[in-house]
Structure formats: C-alpha cells, structure tokens
Amino acid sequence: MTVPAEVVFLFDVDNTLLDNDRIEKDLRQHIEHEFGVENSDRYFAILEELRAELSYTDYLGTLQRYRLLDMCDSRLLMLSAYLVDYPFANRLYPGSLDALGHARAMGKTVILSDGERSLPTPEGSTVGTMGNRRGPGVDLHTQGTDAGQR
C-alpha cells in the first residue's frame, strides 16, 4: 500500500496575494509629493538597479543606497518611516486571506516571495524581516533562503 503524498499549496505574493503595483504607485505619489518628481525618479531608478542586482524588490535597501547619494537630506528619515509604517496588510487582494485559510484547512500552505521581507500574515501582523518565517499554519519562503530548512 502506498502512502499518499502530503498536499502542499503554494501561493505567490507579488500581484497574486498582494497588490504590488498599488504599493509602488502609493510610494511614487508619496515621494513626488514630499520630495519632488526628480527625487522620485532617482529613487525608482535606484530601485530598478537594485532589483536587477538582487532579483527582488527591496524598498528599504533602495532608500539606503539613495541616502548614500545625499547623506545630508534629513527628509529621508521621513521616507524611511513611511516605508516602515506602510499598511501592507491593506494592499492584500480581496479574498486572499480566505483563500489561504481554505487551503490551510486542506494541507500545508506556503507563501512564496521573490524577496518581500515584510509581509502581512493571515492574522494581520507582520511576518519576519528576513528568511523563512512561519505564521500560524502558513510558511513563508523568500528567494535566497533554503526552503528545505523546515
């Protein structure tokens, strides 16, 4: 008699569970309003450079690199606060938490990300800052981590 394999449900984060396009739109509008179009364009140029290097989006890493270009601009601390306090949980697509809960009832549920390091859990708190994290009934695996660790 063969033992059935464990059922695993894989969910991608980027524009599947989480509206990344909306996040980038909000960020662009905020930077343009607070810092001007030129600085917004510079931030997003750095974001694309870093995304090409890392193969994932790193908003805070982009800000760190941006800051190296202008160490005296204290307004960058405001942008850092905006990113840290951004309501990522509000950018979940409608029904995404229900889909996770439904899948979780039928088998192991894994959220895959190409690098988002701060993600909302089904309970609304934030998962991790790096690497693989586990929320109640849901695992999070990000690119560059060993999914076999768990």
DAUR-V499969 format. One record per residue. PSI is psi in whole degrees, -180 to 180 (NA if undefined). BURIAL is # if it has 16 or more other C-alpha atoms within 10 Angstrom, else .. Layout:
PSI:BURIAL
PSI:BURIAL
This chain:
133:.
146:.
128:.
144:.
150:.
137:.
130:.
130:.
126:.
129:.
131:#
147:.
-53:#
111:.
24:.
-57:.
-34:#
133:#
81:#
-34:#
-39:.
-38:.
-47:#
-37:.
-46:.
-44:.
-45:#
-44:#
-41:.
-47:.
-43:#
-42:.
-45:.
-30:.
-12:.
160:.
-42:.
-45:.
-35:.
-46:#
-39:.
-44:.
-48:#
-26:#
-43:.
-41:#
-45:#
-39:#
-47:.
-39:#
-39:#
-38:.
-44:.
-20:.
22:.
166:#
128:#
92:#
-44:#
-37:.
-37:.
-43:#
-40:#
-44:.
-40:.
-43:#
-33:#
-25:.
-23:.
77:.
-19:.
-6:.
97:.
-16:.
-20:.
-25:#
-35:.
-39:.
-38:#
-45:.
-39:.
-45:.
-43:.
-38:.
3:.
137:.
68:.
-38:#
-29:#
-9:.
9:#
141:#
146:.
134:.
-7:.
-39:#
-36:#
-41:.
-42:.
-44:#
-40:.
-47:.
-41:#
-33:#
-19:.
-13:.
-179:.
136:.
127:#
130:#
126:#
139:#
148:#
11:#
-3:#
123:#
-2:#
105:.
144:#
142:#
169:#
-25:#
-3:.
-10:.
174:.
137:.
120:#
171:#
-17:.
154:.
-162:#
135:#
157:#
123:.
178:#
105:.
3:.
129:#
149:#
125:#
127:#
154:#
142:#
-1:.
157:.
104:.
-20:.
-2:.
-30:.
NA:.
